[in-house]
Structure formats: structure tokens, C-alpha cells
Amino acid sequence: MSDVLIKAVRLVNTPDGGCTFQHGYIANTVFVSAKGFFAQTYVEEYQKVAHPAPRRQYVVTLSGTLRFKVTNGDTFIVEPSTVLLAEDTEGTGHTWELIKGERWERIYIVLEDGAESHFVPQEV
């Protein structure tokens, strides 16, 4: 099954204004309705200040390994083999830190309004 699924983590808002995450997958053969994409290769100063995602988007890491932290203090790791789906667009948001590599190179794929994310939560 791992040959047809891409490992993913989704950031989502919680009812109390915070955010949490879910581990899951995205099928490797889906079409994603996107507005466009852009890339970044630098580390922003606001990484250590909690912030929500500016819009619903996939974040595809090309290089660097990061530790993300959500409102309750739980953390997860994102590396080049993991797609991040940022849907925590309100409230406190999340923080991240680069834990391996000299910089975080990534591509943002901005989802169209109302577009299906194709995220499948991992069964616990």
C-alpha cells in the first residue's frame, strides 16, 4: 500500500482557537485543484512565533527537516518524504524549527477555494 500513498500530515484548527495535527496519506494519482505555486528557500524569523497558515495549501519539502509544534505542545517531524497540508488558517497556529539542514527549501501549492484536499487520515 505504501507504493500508492504519499505520507502526509495535516494541520487543522481546534474549536478553542488552537491547532492540532493528523497523520495520514494522499494518494499519488489524484488531481489537485490549485491556484498556483511558489517556492521559498530561506528561514523566516517568524518560525518560532505561533502563526496560522495564510491559506489552505500543500507544503512540499525539498530539503531540510523540521519539527512543528501545535498549541498543546505536541510535535511532529516533516522531511522531504512528507507532504504538509496546512489548513490551520485561523487562531493561534503553529511553530516550526529547522532541525536538520542549512535551510528549508519548499514549494507551496495553494488550493483553490473549496477544493478537495484528498487527505486520508491514518487509522489509529
Buried (B, 14 or more C-beta within 10 A) or exposed (E): EEEEBBBBBBBBBBEEEBBBBBBBBBEEEEEEEBEEEEEEEEBEEEBEEBBBBEEBBBBBBEBBBBBBBBBEEEBBEBBBEBBBBBBBBEBBBBBBEBEEBEEBBBBBBBBEEEBEBBBBEEEE
